[in-house]
Structure formats: C-alpha cells, structure tokens
Amino acid sequence: MKIAKTGNEAMAEAMRQINPDVVAAYPITPATEIVMIFSQFVADGLVDTEYVAVESEHSAMSACIGASAAGARVMTSTSSQGLALMYEMLYIAAGLRLPIIIAEVNRALSSPINIHGDHSDTMGARDSGWIQLFSENSQEAYDNMLQAVRIAEKAKLPVMVTTDGFIISHCMEVIDMLTDSDVKKFVGEYNPERFLLDVKNPYTLGAIDLQDYYFEHKMQEAEAMKNSGKIILDVAADFNKSFGREYGFFEKYKLDDAEIAIVCMGSTAGTAKVVVDELRAKGIKAGLLKPRVFRPFPYKEISDELSHLKAVAVLDRSDTFSAYGGPLFTEITSALFITRYSLPVTNYIYGLGGRDINTDALKKVFEDLLKNAASKKIENPINYIGVRE
Amino acid sequence: MSDIIEIRWHGRGGQGAKTAALLFAEAALATGKYVQGFPEYGPERMGAPVQSFNRLSDKPITLHCGITEPDFVVVLDPTLIKTVDVISGLSENGAIIINTEKSAAEMKKELNFKGRVFVINASKIAKECFGRAIPNTPMMGALVKVTNFLEINGVMDDTRKKLEKKFSRKPEIIEGNIKSIKMAYDEVSGE
C-alpha cells in the first residue's frame, strides 16, 4: 500500500509489524520519534512488546543484551551521542553473538554540538562487530528493518539499520508498506538455538576468556561477519521474490557502461542519481555505486564493479581525522589495491553537521572526475566540499 | 520548470507551517502524485520565522537536498514579509501566495516581485469557517488553485479523512476546514 511516511514513522511502523518481544530505549534527536511512536503502539496494545524505559543509552543496550541473551527478539533505536554512549555495550552484544537490531538515525557527534545528519556516529561503531545497513530513503529504511531481523537471527550478529538524520528521518515521502501478515510471515518466529531462560539446558554466557580461548572466539566472530555476506544476499533474494524490491550489497545506477562514477551512501545517493541523469543527457558517461552494506564490507564485489572506470570519487559524510580521507574512501582504495586494480580514486568529505549538498556540488565532483580520467592523474586525493575556507 | 514542483512555506513557529506541508504532501499522494514534505531542520521556537517544503512530481523523487529555488512560495503570516526575504530564490516564472487582507497589486509593489503574486485572506476564511484564525488549511486550497497540478476534490477528500481521525469528537471543525479549503480555492486572486 502506498502511504506517506517520514523515515522515523517508516522505521517505527516496521518495528510495529515485526512486533519484537522487548524494546529498551532512551530518546534522542532525531531518532526520538521512533521510540515515541513505538511506545504509543505499546500503550495502545498494538504490539505485544515489553517496553523498557531506561535512563541512558548505555542502559538501553545493556537491557537489550540481557533480554536477547534470555531468548527474546529485541530492538532499540538511537542516534549520535546515544550510540556513542552505547559503545562499550555494542562490542558485548556482538561478542555474545546476540541478534539485536538498532534503528539508528545518523547524526553528527559533539563537539561542536549539532543535531543534524552526518555519518560520524555510525562510522564510530564500524569496527564493533555489528552489521551495518545504510538506507537512501524511507522505503529502504523500512525494507532494511524487515530484512535485518532475518539477517541478525541467521548470522547470530547484531544489525544497525541507518537513515540520515532529518534529511530522511523527518522527510515525508511515499513508501510502499507491506501488510502486517506479510511482514509476520517474512520475519517468522524467533527460535534461538539456545537461551538463558531455557532452564532445562543451562549454560554459561559471558565468562572470562583469557589467552586460552579469547582469540578463537574473536576468530569465530570474524568468520560470522564474513559468512553474513551470503546471508544478507539470501535474505535480499527472498525479499525480492516475496515483494518485488531488489537489494544487494550495493545499488548500481547506470554504472555498467559508465566511465566516471561517484560512490556514496545514504540520502545523497538519491541526489546523485539526478545529476547522473543530467550528465547522461549531455552524453557524459556518469554512474553511481551506492553501498548498502558497509559491514561486512564487500570489498571484492565493489572492486570488481569499479575496475572498468577511468576515475572514481568516493564521498564521505564523516571524517576519520587521520589526514588520509574518510572511512569509505580508505575501505575502497584498500579494496582496489588488494584486488590489484589501479585507477584514480579521489575522496570528497561533505555534509558534516547536516550541511546541505546539492546537485551543483555533485556536478563539480563529476567535472573533476572528467579531468582525472583524461589526465590519469590526481591533483588532490582528499578534498572537502561545501565548506568555507 | 523541471518535472518536479518545489514549494516553500513561510510561517511562524506554532502556526502550522510544518503541518501544512505534511498535510499537503499526504493530500497530493492521495491524488496519485509522488511527494516530499519536510520542515526546515532546526529547533523550532514558538513565534519565530520557520519554513517547510514540498516537492511534487508525477514520477518518484530521489532528490534529497534542500530547496533554495522554489517554484512557489506560500506565506502564512503577512508580518513575515518585513523581516524575511520571502522571494529569495523564487524565479520570475514562479508565484507567491500570501495570506493577507491587502490586494495583489499592493503586495506586488511591496515585494517588488516581477512574477505572479496571489493573495487570499485565509485567516478571515479560517475564522469564518471553523472559528479559529489558523490559515494553513485554506492556504492549501489557494495553493492547489495556483499550482494547477492537483485535483481539488481529491485534496478535500483526503484532508477530511485525516481530520476525521484527529477531530472525531468535533465534526464541525472537520467540515469547517474542508469548507475553508474550497473557499480559498475559489477566492484566491492575483496578478
């Protein structure tokens, strides 16, 4: 059914349809509406969820971990400082292999204080062992939430589904919502292999693990993340078969015959599609690759798709402060190197603190790419766009 | 004008500029269009100048940047004209619709705008139709007329459905709002 929803409403509706056993959350802008709307669903009796109102995000994730270990299907939502406050517990959720879902609304980190959308918060959690799915718009946020449940429970890994703060979270758009019964059927029942409330089969979870076995357990976690790639694709294939919407590791937009391309994640990819169309109308072979799955990073698949290009620009909505480019740039250049492809790749850091990025700014990136493709050289590998000097 | 129509709403915090943009988006969807509706991103304060936005198209909309060169501007509060540059980025092919008791000719002169200027006394219509000077629903009617992109009956039907949920115990508010949309649609005038 086609319906107008904001990104936050779409994620809250997905949570209602998933009907998790436990939600523990603490509100934070711009994700507040997700838990606000969901708590109303709880109050109205539209879900069977036990809603735990906690006093901080650290406690929210701690409660999620407890509930998930007990055998419940568990979700929460947060943003920015809230995700940062969960940091310690994120690693524990992943290490204990608990399939918790976060609806995460990307927002800048303090300081300076800012409530708007960039990817700094999510990127701070990129090595915590969580699967990370980025969404371009409300539709993808909704669809990713539904798929995340299946992915998490099969991979035994937690998943965060992200949207861009305000740009998507507060933008009303047309989405195609599935029926409650279709969602129920798609996500299925959660039957954990083992769980702490199964008193007939007691086991120890979270015990100390020193030089003797810690490394083996971490190795297993790394293997699980590696193996989750196939699970993500399988779930996407089933979603497509059931509902006719295609998902994978990434979306290619006019990329196959492109000579130059932008790589970017989240809402900016939508704006970039308009620019690609405009350039194509002028006969310029422009394209776009939009990663959906940032963790696990599909390094080989992305390299293969970029290898035929004459020049690539990677756009990052966060900085690493490494003086060596943003996180997506370093992943992609590293991926191209180890898969033995050599092409000019440049980085553009943009949109920090929600700074608007319009079609003119993206056209300028494509103009630079045309120059790099002709000269086969890179003048400035790391660039900052849309910022005053 | 491209195949996407872009609209900017000007109001004051608490006047319903955000609600108007979101209601308008939902009504546009109900008539079969693709839409976006979003507020100016920032902490809102009662009485402070605020903006909200719409995009409308026959095709899915993927643009996710701000709107700086709108095709249409709607001004809910005429006192904003003295403090906010309401015609900023508005093309001379575009149009502005103002809630005011003044004439279009007067407003055209005051704004020094070469494009089309429309006026409607939406606050008066709102007061007459449902007893409160909240201009956002009648302004939707004026906007439907001026943009000439949506079907007015579809907009009224959808708005009635939305209001029926919100004001189930106050049917007079619902009918008053619907009447105000039609009245503003019929009475908006410009040059």
Interface residues (C-beta under 8 A of the other chain):
Chain A: K2 I3 A4 I115 H116 E136 N137 D164 F166 I167 I168 H170 C171 M172 E173 V174 S267 T268 G270 T271 K273 V274 G354 D356 I357 N358 T359
Chain B: A21 L22 A25 E26 L29 Y34 V35 Q36 G37 F38 P39 Y41 P43 P60 I61 T62 L63 H64 C65 G66 T68
